Amino acid sequence: MDREKGSELATDTDTLCLFGGAALIIFGSGLIVSTALARRCLGQADAGNLIQAALADIDRYLRLRYM
């Protein structure tokens, strides 16, 4: 019985940490995007080029990992 309560507590704690982390990420990105300078910089950035560069890095990482 104690073991079941312990695993329930661990699951509840993990869930709380997961949702707390997600809330902090959303709140932090909202703070960043709310500033005028950040909006200007994000407006000038080309999202397509950023995604292509990220995909190339991810592809390189996966190749190295499987070696």
PyMOL commands that set and color helices and strands:
alter all, ss='L'
color gray80, all
select helices_A, chain A and resi 2-33+36-44+47-66
alter helices_A, ss='H'
color red, helices_A
deselect
rebuild
show_as cartoon
